[in-house]
Amino acid sequence: MSTLDIIYVTVMLAVLFVVLMNEYYSWRLKVVPGPSMPWARKKMVEALQKHAPAGGPQRIMEPGSGWGGLARAASRAFPDAQVEGYELSLFPFLFSLTGTRKHLRFYKRDFTQADWNRYDTILCYLTKQLMSDLSAVWAEKLPPGALVISNAQPLPGWTEIDRIKTAIGGVETPPIYVYRKD
Ligand SMILES: C[S@@+](CC[C@H](N)C(=O)[O-])C[C@H]1O[C@@H](n2cnc3c(N)ncnc32)[C@H](O)[C@@H]1O
């Protein structure tokens, strides 16, 4: 085997490992680590600018922060806010660490174990089932006045305070839902 062959086989095995790990976590967590689209992220940040209390959000949580793009966009828009992302899928989590900045932290943790009452803002892009699971948890544990801004999925049982359309090239894409805890 030549050196080139060894490099080729090593790279192929590494790629296969990454793909299999992503498949494993997608199966275990029942959601693929697909990132929110840049135009949707932009609308989510605009929604936060519109609905955040005077002085801006203090502690933002992104459950299932994936590759980190949404949390980074929020941190850029609100550099004084503490932004935390929880992600279990290994490679998206490792990638997210490449973009940390002051007041932005990513944790390889299960968000179902989060201490929700620490956050005044939730940004999320999750599945219908996860949103359904989280609606009761957030109703009980988020502090009064907390904002929930969800890409594409509504929060069952909550009354939205805003719904923002998104589109790319004139084609409508799923909206952003905004809620405020009573
Ligand atoms: C659709 S992706 C969203 C990625 C990111 N929020 C974004 O907007 O770009 C959902 C993510 O949730 C993660 N996830 C699902 N259940 C989780 C759990 N219990 N704890 C931590 N992460 C979880 C998945 O691994 C996946 O990366």
Ligand as a Chemical Component Dictionary entry (heavy atoms), coordinates in Angstrom:
data_LIG
# 
_chem_comp.id                   LIG 
_chem_comp.type                 NON-POLYMER 
_chem_comp.pdbx_formal_charge   0 
_chem_comp.three_letter_code    LIG 
# 
loop_
_chem_comp_atom.comp_id 
_chem_comp_atom.atom_id 
_chem_comp_atom.alt_atom_id 
_chem_comp_atom.type_symbol 
_chem_comp_atom.charge 
_chem_comp_atom.model_Cartn_x 
_chem_comp_atom.model_Cartn_y 
_chem_comp_atom.model_Cartn_z 
_chem_comp_atom.pdbx_ordinal 
LIG C1  C1  C 0  -33.280 20.734 13.221 1  
LIG S1  S1  S 1  -31.780 20.725 14.155 2  
LIG C2  C2  C 0  -31.665 22.446 14.496 3  
LIG C3  C3  C 0  -30.265 23.004 14.467 4  
LIG C4  C4  C 0  -30.144 24.457 14.911 5  
LIG N1  N1  N 0  -31.069 24.775 15.985 6  
LIG C5  C5  C 0  -30.351 25.435 13.799 7  
LIG O1  O1  O 0  -31.387 26.120 13.805 8  
LIG O2  O2  O -1 -29.497 25.547 12.904 9  
LIG C6  C6  C 0  -32.328 20.077 15.740 10 
LIG C7  C7  C 0  -31.165 19.665 16.645 11 
LIG O3  O3  O 0  -31.676 19.262 17.924 12 
LIG C8  C8  C 0  -30.761 18.310 18.457 13 
LIG N2  N2  N 0  -31.422 17.623 19.576 14 
LIG C9  C9  C 0  -32.562 16.888 19.533 15 
LIG N3  N3  N 0  -32.894 16.444 20.767 16 
LIG C10 C10 C 0  -31.937 16.928 21.621 17 
LIG C11 C11 C 0  -31.749 16.843 23.035 18 
LIG N4  N4  N 0  -32.602 16.186 23.819 19 
LIG N5  N5  N 0  -30.687 17.499 23.576 20 
LIG C12 C12 C 0  -29.816 18.200 22.792 21 
LIG N6  N6  N 0  -29.947 18.313 21.436 22 
LIG C13 C13 C 0  -30.995 17.676 20.856 23 
LIG C14 C14 C 0  -30.454 17.439 17.260 24 
LIG O4  O4  O 0  -29.255 16.714 17.417 25 
LIG C15 C15 C 0  -30.377 18.462 16.123 26 
LIG O5  O5  O 0  -29.062 18.872 15.880 27 
# 
loop_
_chem_comp_bond.comp_id 
_chem_comp_bond.atom_id_1 
_chem_comp_bond.atom_id_2 
_chem_comp_bond.value_order 
_chem_comp_bond.pdbx_ordinal 
LIG C1  S1  SING 1  
LIG S1  C2  SING 2  
LIG S1  C6  SING 3  
LIG C2  C3  SING 4  
LIG C3  C4  SING 5  
LIG C4  N1  SING 6  
LIG C4  C5  SING 7  
LIG C5  O1  DOUB 8  
LIG C5  O2  SING 9  
LIG C6  C7  SING 10 
LIG C7  O3  SING 11 
LIG C7  C15 SING 12 
LIG O3  C8  SING 13 
LIG C8  N2  SING 14 
LIG C8  C14 SING 15 
LIG N2  C9  SING 16 
LIG N2  C13 SING 17 
LIG C9  N3  DOUB 18 
LIG N3  C10 SING 19 
LIG C10 C11 SING 20 
LIG C10 C13 DOUB 21 
LIG C11 N4  SING 22 
LIG C11 N5  DOUB 23 
LIG N5  C12 SING 24 
LIG C12 N6  DOUB 25 
LIG N6  C13 SING 26 
LIG C14 O4  SING 27 
LIG C14 C15 SING 28 
LIG C15 O5  SING 29 
# 
